[in-house]
């Protein structure tokens, strides 16, 4: 997600810059390419430009599946939340000094 999208949706700035988040996602073994969303959520434009085989959506990307489906894309995978880990949990642990070893 773009920094501006996170600010709009969550009412706060992201913990790390968008390019850092994109690079971390792209570094994951099963990820071929990670891209940042376009401003204004023009899903059809993104799909037409990239012509992906699969679109993987995060567990917290609520209405995006409907937008992707409406754009005519069918091969959508919904990712589940991994354990009890989230950016909020990580931030809380860092702030409290309870980082796992």
C-alpha positions, -999 to +999 in steps of 0.1 A: +000+000+000+010+036-006+019+057+024-010+079+016-034+050+015-023+038+050-027+073+063-062+076+048-074+041+059-058+039+093-056+075+103-019+073+110+013+072+090+029+039+083+057+025+105+082+023+076+083+040+042+064+024+013+095+015-007+109-004+023+077-024+027+077-032-010+113-044-010+106-066+021+076-082+004+096-087-028+124-104-009+100-132+002+108-165-015+073-170-031+070-134-044+081-128-080+075-091-079+059-067-054+045-034-066+031-004-048-006+004-055-015+033-077-030+064-062-068+064-064-072+026-063-075+022-101-075-016-100-083-022-136-053+000-147-029-019-125-042-053-138-040-041-174-005-028-170+009-058-152-011-087-165-005-109-134-012-146-132-023-144-096-032-115-073-025-122-036-045-100-012-037-096+025-061-106+052-068-070+060-075-058+025-112-058+029-129-043-002-101-049-026-112-084-036-145-070-048-127-043-068-104-068-084-133-091-092-153-062-107-122-054-129-126-089-144-098-107-126-106-142-113-074-157-100-073-141-065-057-156-034-066-143+001-036-146+024-044-154+060-029-136+090+004-152+100+003-162+137-003-133+160+022-110+142+012-076+129+030-042+125+010-031+156+023-060+176+058-054+165+056-017+173+041-024+207+069-048+216+096-024+204+081+004+225+078-018+256+113-033+252+098-068+249+115-078+216+118-115+210+153-128+211 
